[in-house]
Amino acid sequence: MQRSTYVVIMAGGIGSRFWPVSRTDYPKQFLDILGTGETLIQQTFKRFDKLAPVENIYVVTSTDYAGIVEKQLPLLPKENILTEPERKNTGPCIAYASFKILQKDSNASIIVAPADHLILDQQEFEQVCTRALRFVDKHDALLTLGITPSYPNTGYGYIQFDKSANSDGVHKVITFTEKPDAERAAQFLSSGEYLWNSGIFVWKARSIVSSIEKYLTDLYQLFKEKESWLGTSFERLMITDIYAVCENVSVDVGIMEKATNVYIIPASFRWSDLGTWNSAWENMGKDVRDNAVAGSSVMVIDTTQCVVHASDEKLVVLQGLQNYIVVDTSDVLLICQKEKEQDIKNYVSEVKKTKGERYLYSVNNKLKPTPTGVERVY
């Protein structure tokens, strides 16, 4: 564990494709989607136990979620919860955390990770991160972790890389492609030149801030003008002012696709961005008919390859379904073909239009109780 290693966990999304369990006021990163006993953000926080001291871990989230983060991650210093007044994508989010960390430590290395991803094979994850940290310590590089694809998934971004690696096993990035169609995804897989984009980045704080200056000049100027406000009572006002005018842009589009010093490390640890119910099904335990069930009062009869999420308090009996998503909450029942899961966001929009916002928020602003903390082991 290096004192100069920092972690930024991005936890501001609303997870609309996991509706109706994920709601605007209590999204998926704060839920135990897979029935493991820990929420996704708790698993993410725990993942960095051996890579960075707790005082070097930051969570960037919506102002609305600060209280949830504080409750679920009681070991995290309160001042390390950085809140955003608006959702402006990963560009401003990463800029905020990077300027903050660089002010504290001019030699800082940063691992940036989403709060809602699933990563198994913890030991390999730590080894890959350690290799990445060693590389960026010696090079002015923007590095991302790429996942060796196991099938032609059309829901992930792909990164083409130069197959010749340097002595550190690091490859130069050639191109980024966002969510290809099935034919192109198959071509990518067969070529052996593409990796899934994990959305996990490693770089020196000074390298990413320098890249923000070069490629997102307006955003850089907004932070640079009031940099001295960071860590003072004026920080909230500063961030409110910046987010009111800054561009909504991802770090992938704004920087990674333009920069010439972008590298990737291929990784084979089991990974999922848990973006949809189908990805949850892929990573949950299954019965003999390939049904993934969360809920102790669910009965499935002549039913195959379904994902079911229901309350323990209600008996749910399903018969004759194949390849369906069934989600039952106290106020919403969703039954949807798995192949239509990408349309759930559209269904949420239609619900909002025809029924108002009541079904976008959890009942009484609460869902089933979630764990309040994870134990940190040293």
Secondary structure, DSSP 8 states (H G I E B T S, - for coil): --TTEEEEEE-----GGGTTTSBTTB-GGGS-TTSSSS-HHHHHHHHTTTTS-GGGEEEEEEGGGHHHHHHH-TTS-GGGEEEESS---HHHHHHHHHHHHHHH-TT-EEEEEETT-EE--HHHHHHHHHHHHHHHHHS--EEEEEE--SS--SSS-EEEE-S---TTS-EEEEEEE-S--HHHHHHHHHHT-EEEEEEEEEEEHHHHHHHHHHHSHHHHHHHHHTGGGTTSTTHHHHHHHHHHHS----HIIIIITT-S-EEEEEE-S-EE---SHHHHHHHS---TT--EEE-TTEEEES-BS-EEEE-TTS-EEEES-BSEEEEE-SS-EEEEEGGGGGGHHHHHHHHHHHH-SGGGS-GGG--S----------
